[in-house]
């Protein structure tokens, strides 16, 4: 079974029309969630909490899309083997 992880994070942008963070050290990592619905709820909560700041943005990163599950894993990735 493939696990589909989602990362919710956000922070203040330099310009609201671009996705460039003002200070990468201040990025707020909300958490990693095993299903999209939980990630969406966390994202929505943070987005609503910061709605008064037009420069604040939160995102959902689909971590499961960052790697190819069909590709052979490296030895460092398969630590138990």
WOFENSUL-V302338 format. One record per residue. N is the residue number from 1. RES is the residue in one letter. PHI is phi in whole degrees, 0 to 359 (* if undefined). PSI is psi in degrees with one decimal (NA if undefined). OMEGA is omega in degrees with one decimal (NA if undefined). Layout:
[[N:RES:PHI:PSI:OMEGA] [N:RES:PHI:PSI:OMEGA]]
This chain:
[[1:X:*:134.2:178.5] [2:X:272:130.9:177.2] [3:X:267:131.1:-178.1] [4:X:252:98.7:-177.7] [5:X:266:146.4:-179.5] [6:X:230:129.5:178.8] [7:X:258:128.9:176.0] [8:X:250:124.9:-178.4] [9:X:209:164.1:178.7] [10:X:188:178.9:179.8] [11:X:174:-174.1:-177.9] [12:X:275:131.4:179.7] [13:X:266:153.0:176.1] [14:X:295:-44.3:-178.4] [15:X:221:127.6:-177.4] [16:X:300:-16.3:-179.6] [17:X:270:-0.9:179.6] [18:X:227:157.9:179.6] [19:X:260:59.0:178.3] [20:X:241:119.8:-178.0] [21:X:285:141.7:178.5] [22:X:296:-44.5:-179.4] [23:X:216:109.2:-177.3] [24:X:299:-30.7:178.9] [25:X:295:-19.6:-178.6] [26:X:261:10.2:178.7] [27:X:297:131.7:-179.7] [28:X:266:113.5:175.6] [29:X:269:110.8:-178.7] [30:X:286:-45.2:178.3] [31:X:159:176.7:176.1] [32:X:247:132.2:-173.0] [33:X:235:141.2:-175.6] [34:X:281:-13.3:176.2] [35:X:219:154.4:-174.5] [36:X:299:-40.5:-177.5] [37:X:302:-42.5:178.5] [38:X:293:-39.7:178.1] [39:X:295:-42.3:179.6] [40:X:298:-43.7:179.4] [41:X:297:-39.9:177.6] [42:X:293:-43.4:178.2] [43:X:300:-46.8:-178.2] [44:X:298:-41.9:179.4] [45:X:299:-46.7:-179.9] [46:X:291:-39.7:179.0] [47:X:297:-41.5:179.0] [48:X:290:-34.7:179.8] [49:X:295:-30.5:-176.0] [50:X:250:19.3:-173.9] [51:X:300:-26.8:-178.1] [52:X:284:-11.3:178.9] [53:X:252:106.0:-175.9] [54:X:295:-17.6:-179.1] [55:X:271:-9.2:-179.7] [56:X:274:134.0:177.0] [57:X:220:142.0:174.3] [58:X:241:149.2:-174.4] [59:X:226:156.0:170.9] [60:X:246:118.9:176.2] [61:X:259:127.5:178.9] [62:X:274:90.0:-175.1] [63:X:300:-32.1:-179.4] [64:X:294:-17.8:179.3] [65:X:273:-6.6:-177.1] [66:X:277:-11.5:180.0] [67:X:224:153.5:-179.9] [68:X:265:110.8:-177.4] [69:X:294:-19.5:-179.7] [70:X:277:-19.8:-178.9] [71:X:285:146.2:178.9] [72:X:294:136.0:-178.1] [73:X:280:151.7:176.5] [74:X:283:164.9:-179.4] [75:X:294:-30.7:178.0] [76:X:288:-25.9:179.0] [77:X:282:-31.3:-179.8] [78:X:258:64.5:-172.8] [79:X:301:-27.9:-177.4] [80:X:281:-10.9:-175.2] [81:X:255:NA:NA]]
